[in-house]
Amino acid sequence: MLRSYQRTATVAFIGLALALSTITQEGLRHIASAAVPPSRGTQYLYVQNGLPVDSISGFALRNGRLVPTPGSPYATGGGHFAPTGSANDLATSLANGACAFNTESKGQVESFAVNLPDGALTVMSQIQVGNQKFAPAGAYVTPDGSLLFVIVTAESGEPSWIYQIPIGSSCALGTPIANFFGYKSYSDLAIVGNSMIAAVDSGNNRIDLYQVGQGPLQLVESVPSQFHASPAAGAAIGATKRGAMLFTGQIADGWSSAEAFWLTGKSVQDVPSSPLTDSAGSDGLAVHYDPFHDQLVESEGLSGSLGLYSFSGGPGKVVHVATSIRDPGVMAQLGSDLFVLGYADGTVNLCALGRLQAHCGLAVTLPANSRPAGVAVLSVP
């Protein structure tokens, strides 16, 4: 049974010590849709069910249980096959109305209005940003709800595009700006406030920081990954008591690793305790920063486990958590509860988090043949 969220909580990133840089200030104010505090209102969970199901399942948290929202599952323009594995293909926002955004393997990006208070979804717009050979991956919304970012990659991994799409009233998507990178292979992004994004270039094993403005993205910093044997993949942003941090995972068979960087001004700097390795894990792809326990969670596909990482002072710490999740993927968080998708068996799993500990179990089984590639939460006051 899921825990009820009828309690108050301090907003995780607000109220922490602010560093002097613009990036850190915005990072500390930013609550990503993947990690939100519980509230006295209503919480919703949405899952993109992937190919061949072509739908989004919606759930309301009622009395500690996941209850389908009216009309769920909701048909989409075409499911997704998770081409990068680490990118979360579903996002939500309350900043510009209650909205949800979804990317499709046939090249579409869709927006939905979330009906309140029942959580039902209604399609509001659909735009084309790719095709079946150049599929969009990931959905990332700025804190002010004004821009949606998606990655488009070739089947071979190169070239890559990053599309920035204006979000208008009633969740409508505007005309996108296409940023083309012929020599890049982006696997995931992290939103850094309203004016910066960080992109993980798995093909060249680099971390790129871009300035967001009215026109095309402007590269302001590019640094090598700390990984050497295998490339970086997955990205998460964290506002810690020590400042803003960027995290990535690692694509590797036989182990899992995570790395951390400080974001200061327009620079990206290595954290001394990074990288860290979970030698009992394998194939770490998706990463998620848990602001309530100041730790990074990495899903480990081949070993069916989670790696918990602390980069706080000293040499850092790693804890391996065995689970029964088959091919754990992208994640979303409500309070201390982490929802982890099981890609291989089409499930949503609940992991109760503590500091460097997690206890996981099945929360709900998705429609038959689901291969879920996106998950997002929405907490309505």
C-alpha atoms as one frame of an Amber mdcrd trajectory, in Angstrom:
protein
   0.000   0.000   0.000   1.207   3.504  -0.784   1.631   5.951   2.031  -0.856
   8.783   2.244   0.562  12.257   1.590  -1.725  14.181   3.946   1.099  16.071
   5.583   2.996  19.266   4.994   6.565  19.478   3.804   9.051  22.205   3.166
   9.686  22.658  -0.544  12.905  20.766  -1.064  14.996  23.234  -3.031  13.605
  26.447  -1.511  15.110  27.490   1.775  18.438  25.772   1.207  21.543  27.928
   1.324  21.830  29.981  -1.873  25.168  30.261  -3.618  26.073  33.451  -5.438
  25.808  32.185  -9.004  22.692  32.576 -11.122  22.727  28.878 -11.941  22.756
  27.889  -8.290  20.000  30.316  -7.354  17.741  29.018 -10.117  18.700  25.420
  -9.366  17.745  25.824  -5.733  14.385  27.309  -6.704  13.663  24.613  -9.275
  11.571  21.591  -8.350  11.791  19.156 -11.269   8.596  17.311 -12.153  10.409
  14.103 -11.253  10.789  15.044  -7.561   8.108  16.976  -5.727   7.155  17.222
  -2.067   3.907  15.806  -0.738   1.103  18.287  -0.139  -2.368  18.518   1.363
  -3.865  18.451  -2.132  -4.117  15.679  -4.690  -1.232  13.804  -6.300  -1.277
  12.217  -9.741   1.043   9.748 -11.434   1.263   9.408 -15.224   3.067   6.685
 -17.164   3.798   6.561 -20.869   3.203   2.919 -21.738   5.454   2.749 -24.821
   5.156   0.579 -27.899   2.975  -1.161 -28.950   0.410   0.086 -26.421   0.416
   3.743 -27.564  -1.176   5.217 -24.441  -0.631   7.050 -21.174  -1.941   5.592
 -17.921  -3.088   8.072 -15.285  -3.484   7.428 -11.567  -4.633   9.461  -8.588
  -3.260   8.701  -5.148  -6.364   8.076  -3.057  -6.174   6.769   0.488  -2.694
   5.415  -0.134  -3.563   3.611  -3.376  -3.106   4.250  -7.089  -6.585   4.662
  -8.586  -6.968   5.072 -12.397  -8.088   8.543 -13.439 -11.290   8.837 -15.521
 -10.754   7.640 -19.101  -7.314   6.124 -18.403  -5.409   4.905 -20.364  -5.350
   7.825 -22.834  -4.547   7.183 -26.492  -1.440   8.854 -27.916  -0.165   9.409
 -31.434   2.211   6.476 -31.150   4.160   4.902 -28.302   7.851   5.136 -27.633
  10.613   2.594 -27.707  13.005   4.397 -25.319  15.843   4.919 -27.840  18.274
   6.328 -25.273  17.074   4.389 -22.227  18.046   7.184 -19.872  15.674   9.940
 -21.040  12.259  10.310 -19.407   9.715  10.763 -22.199   6.936  12.272 -20.066
   6.829  15.563 -18.147   4.271  17.594 -16.217   4.026  21.224 -15.142   1.732
  23.438 -13.062   3.558  26.683 -13.881   1.558  27.527 -17.016  -1.612  25.603
 -16.268  -1.834  21.907 -15.393  -0.110  20.263 -18.362   1.528  17.018 -19.442
   3.935  16.516 -22.355   4.792  13.338 -24.221   7.262  12.370 -26.964   6.505
   9.723 -29.592   8.674   7.354 -31.645   6.932   8.493 -34.854   8.337  11.978
 -34.382   5.508  13.740 -32.579   5.457  15.759 -29.403   2.073  16.029 -27.687
   0.683  18.267 -24.987  -2.241  17.464 -22.710  -4.335  19.549 -20.363  -4.802
  17.944 -16.961  -8.375  18.291 -15.798  -8.591  19.243 -12.167  -9.615  17.837
  -9.813  -9.990  14.372 -11.402  -6.644  14.254 -13.286  -8.049  13.197 -16.676
  -5.967  14.108 -19.748  -7.179  15.918 -22.874  -4.972  16.294 -25.962  -4.342
  19.976 -26.689  -1.701  19.996 -29.440   0.653  17.812 -31.447   3.680  18.892
 -33.464   6.206  17.038 -35.611   9.902  17.231 -34.710  11.283  14.015 -36.174
  10.293  10.771 -37.876  10.621   7.035 -37.356  14.363   7.169 -38.089  14.983
  10.326 -36.082  12.926   9.812 -32.955  12.365  12.335 -30.146  13.402  11.314
 -26.655  12.876  12.968 -23.326  10.535  15.765 -22.278  11.941  18.592 -20.146
  10.023  21.677 -18.954  11.553  24.862 -17.557  10.473  25.860 -14.036   8.398
  28.787 -15.333   6.518  26.468 -17.716   7.428  28.523 -20.786   9.625  26.060
 -22.714   9.656  22.353 -23.477  12.884  20.694 -24.624  13.159  17.377 -26.461
  16.098  15.475 -27.934  15.899  13.989 -31.425  18.499  11.386 -32.362  19.222
   9.113 -35.306  18.972   5.349 -34.865  22.782   5.225 -34.998  23.038   7.853
 -32.241  24.278  10.677 -34.485  23.360  13.313 -35.448  21.336  14.927 -32.670
  18.947  17.832 -32.379  17.694  19.641 -29.310  14.308  21.258 -29.922  13.090
  24.117 -27.744   9.325  24.493 -27.992   7.339  27.428 -26.572   4.407  26.518
 -24.325   1.402  28.800 -24.679  -1.926  29.084 -22.939  -3.981  25.923 -22.426
  -0.783  23.864 -22.725  -0.540  24.536 -26.488   2.824  23.943 -28.164   4.248
  26.692 -30.379   6.722  26.735 -33.263   9.903  24.860 -32.273  13.485  26.032
 -32.676  15.717  23.214 -33.952  19.316  23.150 -32.706  21.300  20.763 -34.917
  24.441  18.965 -33.697  25.913  16.810 -36.458  28.732  15.425 -34.330  26.859
  15.034 -31.026  24.955  12.076 -29.592  22.820  13.430 -26.776  21.230  10.864
 -24.463  19.665  13.067 -21.789  19.232  16.653 -20.589  18.886  18.385 -17.250
  17.082  21.697 -16.841  19.156  24.240 -14.896  16.677  26.954 -13.959  14.985
  28.901 -16.762  18.111  29.953 -18.619  20.437  26.939 -18.812  20.365  23.290
 -19.823  23.004  20.603 -19.388  23.270  17.908 -22.078  25.014  14.530 -21.889
  26.860  13.712 -25.121  27.295   9.941 -24.860  28.957   9.709 -28.283  31.838
  11.987 -27.316  31.614  11.365 -23.568  31.244  15.032 -22.692  28.932  17.271
 -20.670  27.745  20.420 -22.470  26.181  23.474 -20.839  23.968  25.720 -22.976
  22.514  29.179 -22.466  18.793  29.386 -23.263  17.487  32.545 -24.919  15.026
  33.710 -27.565  17.084  32.183 -30.383  19.244  29.067 -30.788  21.072  27.547
 -27.840  24.492  29.003 -27.061  27.263  26.670 -25.847  28.947  28.176 -22.784
  30.945  25.217 -21.447  31.926  21.689 -22.507  33.850  19.363 -20.197  34.921
  15.714 -20.491  33.095  13.073 -18.512  35.021  11.541 -15.624  34.228   8.089
 -17.055  36.757   6.402 -19.295  35.831   2.769 -19.971  32.218   3.474 -20.964
  30.294   6.641 -21.881  28.102   8.776 -19.691  24.304   8.583 -19.960  21.444
  10.012 -17.968  21.366  13.416 -16.317  19.911  14.855 -13.128  20.181  18.225
 -11.450  20.340  18.632  -7.698  20.219  21.650  -5.412  22.181  20.581  -2.375
  23.071  22.495   0.771  26.502  22.963  -0.761  25.278  24.340  -4.095  23.934
  23.169  -7.454  25.195  19.820  -8.744  24.864  17.919 -12.007  24.895  14.119
 -11.993  25.203  11.528 -14.757  25.155   7.739 -14.867  27.241   5.358 -16.966
  26.469   2.826 -19.689  28.439  -0.262 -18.680  27.889  -4.025 -18.605  29.318
  -5.503 -15.423  29.162  -2.450 -13.169  27.385   0.857 -12.648  28.888   4.240
 -11.911  27.780   7.805 -11.320  29.616  11.108 -11.498  28.967  14.564 -10.091
  29.875  18.124 -11.054  29.506  21.493  -9.385  27.623  24.116 -11.404  29.084
  27.509 -10.595  28.253  30.515 -12.742  28.721  29.239 -16.269  31.288  26.605
 -15.366  31.140  22.858 -14.733  33.662  21.513 -12.214  34.405  17.981 -10.993
  33.297  17.008  -7.481  36.366  15.567  -5.661  34.620  12.368  -4.524  33.429
  11.611  -8.071  33.093   9.225  -9.827  31.716   6.441  -7.633  31.061   2.835
  -8.680  28.473   0.234  -7.687  30.445  -2.913  -8.518  27.411  -5.137  -7.803
  25.243  -3.296 -10.340  25.215  -3.486 -14.127  24.006  -1.192 -16.919  23.295
   2.029 -15.067  21.315   4.371 -17.283  18.633   6.551 -15.708  19.561   8.747
 -12.748  17.399  10.689 -10.329  18.382  13.128  -7.583  16.505  12.619  -4.305
  16.465  16.062  -2.651  14.894  14.814   0.560  17.887  12.590   1.404  20.594
  14.343  -0.646  21.445  11.289  -2.707  21.534  10.125  -6.300  19.527   7.065
  -7.367  20.638   5.139 -10.447  18.498   2.413 -12.039  20.572  -0.597 -13.079
  18.895  -2.442 -15.931  20.817  -5.694 -16.298  21.142  -6.371 -12.578  17.564
  -5.284 -11.777  18.773  -3.114  -8.927  19.323   0.441  -7.731  22.545   2.197
  -6.855  22.375   4.885  -4.160  25.175   7.455  -4.191  26.233  10.141  -1.749
  28.807  12.683  -2.904  28.624  14.630   0.366  32.122  15.266   1.653  34.943
  12.781   2.153  35.300   9.874  -0.264  31.554   9.527  -0.908  29.410   6.430
  -0.344  27.654   3.827  -2.518  24.942   1.379  -1.479  23.664  -1.401  -3.769
  19.955  -2.224  -3.426  18.733  -5.495  -4.921  15.119  -5.405  -6.184  12.667
  -7.626  -8.043  12.158  -4.953 -10.733  12.794  -6.293 -14.218  14.958  -3.815
 -16.111  14.334  -0.738 -13.927  14.162   2.484 -15.896  13.205   6.124 -15.406
  11.888   7.409 -12.099   9.682  10.053 -10.460   9.338  11.002  -6.801   6.701
  12.146  -4.304   8.161  12.883  -0.903  10.156   9.843   0.186   8.404   7.557
  -2.291  10.177   6.827  -5.564   8.231   5.363  -8.489  10.459   3.224 -10.732
   9.316   1.835 -14.088   9.925  -1.820 -14.896  10.602  -1.740 -18.624  10.721
  -5.502 -19.210   7.478  -6.397 -17.422   5.439  -3.191 -17.773   5.177  -2.269
 -14.115   5.318   0.706 -11.778   7.238  -0.050  -8.616   7.290   1.871  -5.350
  10.552   2.315  -3.471  10.370   3.850   0.002  13.555   5.887   0.327  15.701
   6.643   3.330  19.221   7.949   3.543  21.245   5.438   1.472  18.458   2.864
   1.715  15.435   1.816  -0.331  12.720  -0.822   0.056  10.909  -1.625  -3.197
   7.746  -3.455  -4.173   5.193  -3.623  -6.971   2.756  -0.698  -7.063   0.727
  -1.438 -10.207   0.884  -3.456 -13.426   0.380  -1.471 -16.638  -1.691  -2.571
 -19.669  -0.544  -5.776 -21.379   2.604  -5.479 -23.529   3.578  -2.111 -22.037
   7.226  -1.122 -22.293   7.047   2.098 -20.278   9.422   4.912 -21.236   8.151
   7.874 -19.231   6.805   8.702 -15.788   5.808  11.996 -14.157   4.045  13.168
 -11.037   1.817  16.157 -10.443   1.100  17.481  -6.966  -1.858  19.867  -6.870
  -2.217  22.057  -3.747
